[in-house]
Amino acid sequence: MTQLRNRMIEDMQVRNFSINTQKSYTYQIAQFARYFKKSPEVLSRDDIRTYQVYLTNEKKLTPQSVGIAVSAMRFLYTVTLQRDWNIEDIIPAPRVPKTLPVVLSPEEAVRFLSSIGNLKHRTVLTTCYAAGLRISEAVSLKPAHIDSQRMVIRVEQGKCQKDRYVMLSERLLETLRHWWRIAKPKEWLFPGKIPGQHITRFAVGDTCREAQKRSGLSKPVTPHSLRHAFACHLLESGTDLRTIQLLMGHRSLSTTSRYLRIATSKVCSTKSPLDLLPHPLPPPQPTPAPEHF
């Protein structure tokens, strides 16, 4: 490990960055250095610009992916290397298009979950839908996190390293108890192939793609799709936005409010102004042609 890499990791550790963020940032900087075959410490502003153009035009990465590389480089140069730069000008962040997620209907959610043959993976994804969990939160659950007395699930250190409680539905409790009786998990609720580790989110993601094909659904389905469906279906059933925000673990209510734009009960129940127009009068009768001698 180089001295610069070690320093950057220490800078992230003292700021209590999550392990995933540390791994992501160090990977991005390693790719950056490998492209020029030089230490980032000796690279110039023009080199940074060249690399961003390469990511966008040659690698054709999405704005979201380029944004991760930008965040890593900004941290390296402003925090670890302490460059006195106008960072917005030197390392600009790409504008990310605001898109709406594709949401499964309740019937499609049932169809998808029924297409998963592996019991462990089906239980993980059912938990994502029933409690609105991120896949990283679902695979990290421990048996002690399931509180059947209070009917809640404790989510420890979710995104932004925040703990929260979500509801434990009776049907999900039955599903989890069925899994418990068969697997007898100990440390992790969903153990992986490697002893002492939980199942990986990538393994569940592979199962998701296979189940989507098997189900015959035309919509793309990922583990995060089930989280979107959770929020949208709650909103359509009358749950208020603030409650959904707390259940989802969103920092801002504006993040949760985007589901207002895709909830059919909100969008489709609004009358179009066309329906409010008065019924049109019958068309005027044509003027008879004048008579000629």
C-alpha positions as CSV (number, residue, x, y, z in Angstrom):
1,M,0.0,0.0,0.0
2,T,1.4,3.4,-1.0
3,Q,1.9,6.2,1.5
4,L,-0.7,8.3,-0.3
5,R,-3.3,5.5,-0.4
6,N,-2.7,4.8,3.3
7,R,-3.1,8.5,4.2
8,M,-6.4,8.8,2.2
9,I,-7.8,5.7,4.0
10,E,-6.9,7.2,7.4
11,D,-8.5,10.5,6.4
12,M,-11.7,8.6,5.6
13,Q,-11.5,6.6,8.8
14,V,-11.2,9.6,11.1
15,R,-14.3,11.0,9.4
16,N,-16.1,7.7,10.0
17,F,-16.8,7.0,6.4
18,S,-18.5,3.6,5.8
19,I,-16.4,0.7,4.7
20,N,-18.3,0.6,1.4
21,T,-17.4,4.3,0.8
22,Q,-13.8,3.7,1.7
23,K,-13.5,0.8,-0.7
24,S,-15.3,2.7,-3.5
25,Y,-13.1,5.8,-3.2
26,T,-9.8,3.9,-3.0
27,Y,-10.8,1.9,-6.1
28,Q,-11.7,5.0,-8.0
29,I,-8.4,6.7,-7.2
30,A,-6.5,3.5,-8.1
31,Q,-8.2,3.5,-11.5
32,F,-7.3,7.1,-11.9
33,A,-3.6,6.5,-11.1
34,R,-3.5,3.4,-13.3
35,Y,-4.8,5.4,-16.3
36,F,-1.8,7.8,-16.2
37,K,0.6,5.3,-14.6
38,K,1.6,8.0,-12.1
39,S,0.8,9.0,-8.6
40,P,-2.2,11.3,-8.4
41,E,0.0,13.6,-6.3
42,V,2.0,14.6,-9.4
43,L,-1.0,14.9,-11.8
44,S,-2.2,18.3,-13.0
45,R,-5.6,20.0,-13.4
46,D,-5.4,19.2,-17.1
47,D,-4.9,15.5,-16.3
48,I,-8.0,15.5,-14.1
49,R,-10.0,17.0,-17.0
50,T,-8.6,14.5,-19.5
51,Y,-9.6,11.6,-17.2
52,Q,-13.1,12.9,-16.8
53,V,-13.5,13.2,-20.6
54,Y,-12.2,9.7,-20.9
55,L,-14.8,8.4,-18.4
56,T,-17.6,10.2,-20.2
57,N,-16.7,9.8,-23.9
58,E,-14.6,6.6,-24.1
59,K,-15.8,4.5,-21.2
60,K,-19.3,5.9,-21.6
61,L,-20.1,5.8,-17.9
62,T,-23.4,7.1,-16.6
63,P,-23.4,10.4,-14.9
64,Q,-24.0,8.6,-11.6
65,S,-20.8,6.5,-12.1
66,V,-18.8,9.5,-13.1
67,G,-20.1,11.3,-10.0
68,I,-18.6,8.6,-7.8
69,A,-15.2,9.1,-9.4
70,V,-15.6,12.9,-9.0
71,S,-16.4,12.5,-5.3
72,A,-13.3,10.4,-4.7
73,M,-11.0,12.8,-6.6
74,R,-12.5,15.8,-4.7
75,F,-11.8,14.1,-1.4
76,L,-8.3,13.2,-2.4
77,Y,-7.3,16.6,-3.6
78,T,-9.1,18.8,-1.0
79,V,-8.7,16.6,2.1
80,T,-5.7,14.3,1.8
81,L,-3.6,16.5,-0.5
82,Q,-5.0,19.8,0.8
83,R,-5.0,21.6,-2.6
84,D,-6.3,25.1,-2.4
85,W,-8.5,24.8,-5.4
86,N,-11.9,26.0,-6.4
87,I,-13.1,22.4,-6.5
88,E,-16.3,23.1,-8.4
89,D,-14.3,24.5,-11.4
90,I,-11.4,22.0,-11.3
91,I,-13.4,18.8,-10.8
92,P,-16.9,19.6,-11.9
93,A,-19.7,17.1,-11.1
94,P,-21.8,15.9,-14.0
95,R,-25.5,16.9,-14.0
96,V,-27.5,13.8,-13.1
97,P,-30.8,13.5,-15.0
98,K,-33.8,13.2,-12.7
99,T,-35.6,10.0,-13.6
100,L,-38.5,8.2,-12.0
101,P,-38.2,4.6,-11.0
102,V,-40.2,1.9,-12.7
103,V,-42.6,0.5,-10.1
104,L,-44.1,-3.0,-9.9
105,S,-47.8,-3.3,-9.2
106,P,-48.8,-5.5,-6.2
107,E,-49.7,-8.3,-8.7
108,E,-46.4,-8.0,-10.4
109,A,-44.6,-8.1,-7.0
110,V,-46.4,-11.4,-6.2
111,R,-45.5,-12.8,-9.6
112,F,-41.9,-11.9,-9.3
113,L,-41.4,-13.2,-5.7
114,S,-43.2,-16.4,-6.7
115,S,-40.6,-17.0,-9.5
116,I,-37.7,-17.2,-7.1
117,G,-36.8,-20.9,-6.4
118,N,-34.1,-20.4,-3.9
119,L,-35.7,-20.1,-0.4
120,K,-33.0,-18.0,1.1
121,H,-33.0,-15.5,-1.7
122,R,-36.8,-15.4,-1.9
123,T,-36.8,-14.6,1.9
124,V,-34.2,-11.9,1.5
125,L,-36.2,-10.2,-1.3
126,T,-39.5,-10.6,0.4
127,T,-38.0,-8.8,3.4
128,C,-36.8,-6.0,1.1
129,Y,-40.4,-5.5,-0.2
130,A,-42.2,-6.1,3.2
131,A,-40.0,-3.7,5.1
132,G,-38.7,-1.3,2.4
133,L,-35.1,-2.3,3.1
134,R,-32.1,-1.6,0.9
135,I,-30.4,-4.9,-0.2
136,S,-27.3,-4.1,1.9
137,E,-29.6,-3.7,5.0
138,A,-31.5,-6.9,4.3
139,V,-28.4,-9.1,3.9
140,S,-26.9,-7.6,7.1
141,L,-29.8,-8.6,9.3
142,K,-29.2,-10.7,12.4
143,P,-31.7,-12.9,14.2
144,A,-31.6,-10.5,17.2
145,H,-32.8,-7.7,14.9
146,I,-36.2,-9.4,14.5
147,D,-38.4,-8.2,17.5
148,S,-41.6,-10.3,17.4
149,Q,-42.7,-8.8,20.7
150,R,-42.9,-5.3,19.4
151,M,-43.4,-6.4,15.8
152,V,-40.5,-4.3,14.5
153,I,-37.2,-4.9,12.7
154,R,-34.1,-3.0,13.9
155,V,-32.0,-1.8,11.0
156,E,-28.5,-1.1,12.3
157,Q,-26.2,1.4,10.5
158,G,-28.1,1.8,7.3
159,K,-27.2,4.5,4.8
160,C,-25.5,7.5,6.4
161,Q,-24.8,5.2,9.3
162,K,-28.2,5.6,10.9
163,D,-30.2,3.1,12.9
164,R,-34.0,2.9,12.5
165,Y,-36.9,0.6,13.1
166,V,-39.3,-0.6,10.5
167,M,-42.5,-2.6,10.8
168,L,-42.5,-6.4,11.0
169,S,-45.6,-7.6,9.2
170,E,-47.3,-10.8,10.4
171,R,-46.9,-12.4,7.0
172,L,-43.2,-11.6,6.9
173,L,-42.8,-13.0,10.4
174,E,-44.3,-16.2,9.2
175,T,-41.9,-16.2,6.3
176,L,-38.9,-15.6,8.5
177,R,-39.9,-18.2,11.0
178,H,-40.2,-20.8,8.1
179,W,-36.7,-19.8,7.0
180,W,-35.5,-20.1,10.6
181,R,-36.9,-23.6,11.1
182,I,-35.1,-24.8,8.0
183,A,-31.8,-23.0,8.1
184,K,-31.2,-22.5,11.8
185,P,-29.1,-19.4,11.2
186,K,-26.9,-18.2,14.1
187,E,-24.7,-15.0,13.6
188,W,-26.4,-13.8,10.4
189,L,-30.0,-14.3,9.5
190,F,-28.9,-15.0,5.9
191,P,-25.5,-16.6,6.1
192,G,-23.3,-16.7,3.0
193,K,-21.1,-19.5,1.5
194,I,-18.0,-18.2,3.4
195,P,-18.3,-19.2,7.1
196,G,-18.9,-16.2,9.4
197,Q,-20.1,-13.9,6.6
198,H,-23.6,-13.0,5.4
199,I,-24.9,-13.6,1.9
200,T,-23.6,-10.9,-0.6
201,R,-25.9,-8.4,-2.3
202,F,-24.4,-9.5,-5.6
203,A,-25.6,-13.1,-5.2
204,V,-29.1,-11.8,-4.5
205,G,-28.8,-9.5,-7.5
206,D,-28.0,-12.4,-9.8
207,T,-31.1,-14.2,-8.5
208,C,-33.1,-11.1,-9.2
209,R,-32.2,-11.1,-12.9
210,E,-32.9,-14.8,-13.3
211,A,-36.3,-14.4,-11.6
212,Q,-37.2,-11.4,-13.7
213,K,-36.7,-13.5,-16.9
214,R,-38.6,-16.5,-15.4
215,S,-41.5,-14.4,-14.3
216,G,-42.0,-13.0,-17.9
217,L,-42.2,-9.4,-16.6
218,S,-41.3,-6.8,-19.1
219,K,-40.3,-4.3,-16.4
220,P,-36.7,-4.4,-15.1
221,V,-36.5,-5.7,-11.6
222,T,-33.6,-5.2,-9.1
223,P,-33.6,-5.6,-5.3
224,H,-34.1,-1.8,-5.1
225,S,-37.2,-2.1,-7.3
226,L,-38.9,-3.8,-4.3
227,R,-38.0,-0.9,-2.1
228,H,-39.5,1.5,-4.6
229,A,-42.6,-0.7,-4.7
230,F,-42.8,-0.7,-0.9
231,A,-42.9,3.1,-0.8
232,C,-45.3,3.5,-3.7
233,H,-47.8,0.9,-2.5
234,L,-47.8,2.4,1.0
235,L,-48.5,5.9,-0.5
236,E,-51.3,4.5,-2.6
237,S,-52.9,2.8,0.4
238,G,-53.0,6.2,2.3
239,T,-49.9,6.2,4.4
240,D,-48.6,9.8,4.9
241,L,-45.2,10.9,3.4
242,R,-43.6,11.6,6.8
243,T,-44.2,8.0,8.0
244,I,-42.8,6.7,4.7
245,Q,-39.8,8.9,5.1
246,L,-39.1,7.5,8.6
247,L,-39.6,3.9,7.4
248,M,-37.3,4.4,4.3
249,G,-34.6,6.1,6.3
250,H,-34.6,9.2,4.0
251,R,-32.7,12.2,5.3
252,S,-34.9,14.6,3.4
253,L,-38.7,14.6,2.8
254,S,-38.0,15.8,-0.7
255,T,-36.5,12.4,-1.5
256,T,-39.6,10.7,-0.4
257,S,-41.9,13.1,-2.1
258,R,-40.8,11.9,-5.6
259,Y,-43.1,8.9,-5.0
260,L,-46.0,11.3,-5.3
261,R,-45.2,11.5,-9.0
262,I,-45.6,7.8,-9.6
263,A,-48.4,6.8,-7.2
264,T,-51.4,5.9,-9.3
265,S,-53.8,6.8,-6.6
266,K,-52.5,10.3,-6.5
267,V,-51.9,10.8,-10.3
268,C,-54.8,8.9,-11.8
269,S,-57.4,10.1,-9.3
270,T,-56.9,13.7,-10.4
271,K,-59.4,14.7,-13.0
272,S,-58.1,16.0,-16.3
273,P,-59.4,19.5,-17.2
274,L,-60.8,17.9,-20.3
275,D,-63.2,16.0,-18.2
276,L,-64.3,19.3,-16.5
277,L,-65.3,21.0,-19.7
278,P,-69.0,21.4,-20.4
279,H,-70.4,19.1,-23.0
280,P,-69.9,20.7,-26.4
281,L,-73.0,22.0,-28.2
282,P,-74.0,20.2,-31.4
283,P,-72.1,21.5,-34.4
284,P,-73.9,24.4,-36.3
285,Q,-76.0,23.5,-39.2
286,P,-74.6,24.4,-42.6
287,T,-76.0,27.5,-44.2
288,P,-78.3,26.5,-47.1
289,A,-77.1,27.5,-50.5
290,P,-79.0,30.5,-52.1
291,E,-81.6,29.7,-54.7
292,H,-81.0,30.8,-58.3
293,F,-83.5,31.5,-61.0
